[in-house]
Amino acid sequence: MTSRKPRASAQRTMALLKPQLKQEGSSGPSAAVLGAAGLLAPFFMDVDPAFAGNPLLTGKTVSLIHPAIMLFLFSASLYSAWLGFQWRQTRTLPQQIKELKAELPKPDEEGNRPSSPLDQEISELEQKRKELAKGDFRTKHTNWGHLLLGIGVLIGVEGPVNTYLRAGKLFPGPHLYAGAAIVVLWATAASLVPAMSRGNEAARTAHITLNCTNILLFAWQLPTGFEIVQKVWENVAWP
């Protein structure tokens, strides 16, 4: 039989929200948000036994999905960073070549330009630019960024939910806080893409800084994740 605690919690929550709803009016964003909070709150306050006792949701198999995919996402973050660096080179090389050409000696009255050591450097950069252009790094970096944001947010939420269903509570600590920060950094970095596409250099610098910080935080978080995986492996039953 399903527990009645969520329904009772919902009634208590809505009773607490009634004064605020009256103050804001029966319509508008605030009422909608508060109403949604009232409906969702009990599911974070009480664990429905129908879910908490379900071995398919709380067993070792489902519990290991989060660390397995997060390990993949860490590798994907490194690969996406490399793709981003390649795309940045592809985008900035033309300007670099242009600046070097401006430093070449001026041609004489007959139109002949003396040779310069810069000629070889320019030729190498132009060849490199052609090779990078074939890689289509912009599209690849964008696609991997979408993958990181979509799967990362999904699995970032799935991990705490699985822990809550399995243990009836969360365990505040470095792993949980770092995981929340990683999800926020993913979303913030992605929010800068429209400004980047319009040529905003500040947005590009912020995007790179946020993602580099994210990778460092991700790497720092891995040891605590391995500790949790070991506990799950030892204490949680199959399936």
Secondary structure, DSSP 8 states (H G I E B T S, - for coil): ---SHHHHHHHHHHHHHHHHHHHH-SSSHHHHHHHHHHHHHHHHHS--HHHHT-HHHHSHHHHTHHHHHHHHHHHHHHHHHHHHHHHHHHHHHHHHHHHHHHTS----TTS-----HHHHHHHHHHHHHHHHHHTTHHHHHHHHHHHHHHHHHHHHHHHHHHHHHHHSS---SHHHHHHHHHHHHHHHHHHTHHHHHTT-HHHHHHHHHHHHHHHHHHHHHHHHHHHHHHHHHHH----
